[in-house]
Amino acid sequence: MTKLSHFNDQGNVHMVNVGDKAVTQRVAITEGFITMLPETLQLIIEGGHKKGDVLAIARIAGIMASKKTADLIPLCHPLPITHVNIELTPEPDQNRVTCQTTIKTSGQTGVEMEALIATQIALVTIYDMCKAVDRGMCIEGVKLLEKKGGKSGHWVKAT
């Protein structure tokens, strides 16, 4: 098994030195969803929520969060994000909204953490905006689907 990269040979926590790594195009794609009552999803779809467009606000929150990832995860490097795309898709047949996030950069380390944070904050924002009508919503299935770039190359989650 490969050792954990955030521990040095003495077992002390450290920030990984990426200074000698090549700058490459990096991409991470993540996914997650929030399940809810059918009536809650209908409010979101119809735009009938008194707080405004739930999905637009969640998308903005996810984008903002991606840019703050290094402030939230102690050993995460601050990165110059070059692109963020957050797709929020209502799925009435499953009473949920699915979030898929794609983040890109040119850098010496990947953007997986930024994509995971963006997905989670977008979903938590949906919860926050709709909790007055549905406290039983559940955020589930947050995961990395794909990453590209760097020494480890291209990785896709097995289905």
C-alpha positions as CSV (number, residue, x, y, z in Angstrom):
1,M,0.0,0.0,0.0
2,T,1.2,3.5,-0.8
3,K,1.9,5.7,2.2
4,L,-0.3,8.7,3.0
5,S,1.2,11.7,1.3
6,H,0.4,14.2,4.1
7,F,2.8,12.5,6.6
8,N,6.6,12.7,6.3
9,D,9.0,9.8,7.0
10,Q,8.9,10.6,10.7
11,G,5.1,10.4,10.8
12,N,4.6,14.2,11.1
13,V,1.8,16.0,9.3
14,H,3.1,18.3,6.5
15,M,2.0,20.0,3.4
16,V,3.1,18.1,0.3
17,N,5.8,19.8,-1.6
18,V,4.5,20.2,-5.2
19,G,7.2,22.7,-6.2
20,D,9.1,20.2,-8.3
21,K,6.0,18.7,-10.0
22,A,5.3,19.6,-13.6
23,V,2.5,22.1,-14.4
24,T,-0.2,20.1,-16.3
25,Q,-3.9,20.6,-17.2
26,R,-5.9,19.3,-14.3
27,V,-9.6,18.3,-14.3
28,A,-11.8,16.8,-11.5
29,I,-15.4,15.8,-11.9
30,T,-17.5,15.0,-8.8
31,E,-21.1,14.2,-8.1
32,G,-23.7,14.0,-5.3
33,F,-27.4,14.4,-4.8
34,I,-30.0,15.6,-2.3
35,T,-33.2,13.7,-1.9
36,M,-36.4,15.4,-0.7
37,L,-40.1,15.3,-0.6
38,P,-41.8,15.5,-4.0
39,E,-43.5,18.7,-3.0
40,T,-40.1,20.3,-2.2
41,L,-38.7,19.3,-5.5
42,Q,-41.8,20.7,-7.3
43,L,-41.2,24.1,-5.5
44,I,-37.6,24.1,-6.8
45,I,-38.6,23.2,-10.3
46,E,-41.4,25.7,-10.5
47,G,-39.3,28.5,-9.0
48,G,-42.0,29.0,-6.4
49,H,-39.6,29.3,-3.4
50,K,-40.0,32.6,-1.7
51,K,-36.2,32.9,-1.3
52,G,-35.6,32.9,-5.1
53,D,-34.1,30.6,-7.6
54,V,-32.8,27.8,-5.4
55,L,-30.6,26.1,-8.1
56,A,-29.0,29.4,-9.2
57,I,-28.1,30.3,-5.7
58,A,-26.8,26.8,-5.0
59,R,-24.6,27.0,-8.1
60,I,-23.1,30.4,-7.0
61,A,-22.5,29.0,-3.5
62,G,-20.6,26.0,-5.0
63,I,-18.5,28.2,-7.2
64,M,-17.6,30.4,-4.3
65,A,-16.8,27.4,-2.1
66,S,-14.5,25.9,-4.7
67,K,-12.4,29.1,-4.5
68,K,-12.1,28.8,-0.7
69,T,-11.1,25.2,-0.5
70,A,-7.6,25.9,0.8
71,D,-9.1,28.0,3.6
72,L,-11.2,25.0,4.7
73,I,-8.9,22.0,4.3
74,P,-5.7,22.6,6.3
75,L,-3.2,20.9,4.0
76,C,-4.8,21.8,0.7
77,H,-2.8,24.1,-1.7
78,P,-4.4,27.3,-2.9
79,L,-5.0,26.9,-6.6
80,P,-5.7,29.2,-9.5
81,I,-9.0,27.7,-10.7
82,T,-9.5,28.3,-14.4
83,H,-13.0,26.9,-14.8
84,V,-15.9,25.8,-12.7
85,N,-19.1,24.2,-14.0
86,I,-21.9,23.1,-11.7
87,E,-24.8,21.2,-13.2
88,L,-27.8,20.9,-10.9
89,T,-30.4,18.5,-12.4
90,P,-33.8,17.9,-10.9
91,E,-34.8,14.2,-11.1
92,P,-38.5,14.0,-10.3
93,D,-38.6,10.2,-10.7
94,Q,-36.2,9.9,-7.8
95,N,-37.3,13.0,-5.8
96,R,-33.8,14.5,-5.9
97,V,-31.5,17.1,-7.4
98,T,-28.2,15.7,-8.7
99,C,-25.1,18.0,-8.6
100,Q,-22.2,17.3,-11.0
101,T,-19.2,19.6,-10.7
102,T,-16.3,20.0,-13.1
103,I,-13.3,22.1,-12.1
104,K,-10.2,22.8,-14.2
105,T,-6.8,24.4,-13.6
106,S,-3.3,24.4,-14.9
107,G,-1.1,23.5,-11.9
108,Q,1.2,21.3,-10.0
109,T,-1.6,19.5,-8.0
110,G,-5.1,18.4,-8.7
111,V,-8.5,20.0,-8.1
112,E,-10.3,17.0,-6.6
113,M,-10.8,18.7,-3.2
114,E,-12.2,21.9,-4.9
115,A,-14.7,19.8,-6.9
116,L,-15.8,17.8,-3.8
117,I,-16.2,21.0,-1.7
118,A,-18.2,22.7,-4.5
119,T,-20.6,19.8,-4.9
120,Q,-21.2,19.5,-1.1
121,I,-21.7,23.2,-0.6
122,A,-24.1,23.5,-3.6
123,L,-26.1,20.6,-2.0
124,V,-26.0,22.1,1.5
125,T,-27.2,25.4,0.0
126,I,-30.3,23.6,-1.4
127,Y,-30.9,22.2,2.0
128,D,-30.5,25.6,3.7
129,M,-32.9,27.2,1.3
130,C,-35.6,24.5,1.6
131,K,-35.3,23.4,5.2
132,A,-38.3,25.4,6.2
133,V,-40.5,23.1,4.1
134,D,-38.5,19.8,4.3
135,R,-36.1,19.1,7.2
136,G,-35.8,15.4,6.1
137,M,-33.7,16.1,3.0
138,C,-30.7,13.9,2.7
139,I,-27.4,14.6,1.0
140,E,-25.8,11.4,-0.4
141,G,-23.4,9.8,-2.8
142,V,-20.8,12.6,-2.9
143,K,-17.8,11.1,-4.8
144,L,-15.1,11.7,-7.3
145,L,-16.1,10.4,-10.7
146,E,-13.0,11.3,-12.7
147,K,-9.7,13.1,-12.6
148,K,-7.2,14.0,-15.3
149,G,-3.7,15.4,-15.2
150,G,-0.5,15.0,-13.2
151,K,1.8,12.1,-12.7
152,S,-0.9,9.7,-11.8
153,G,-2.7,10.5,-15.1
154,H,-6.3,9.8,-15.9
155,W,-8.6,8.0,-13.4
156,V,-12.3,7.1,-13.8
157,K,-14.4,5.6,-11.0
158,A,-15.4,2.1,-11.8
159,T,-19.1,1.6,-12.2
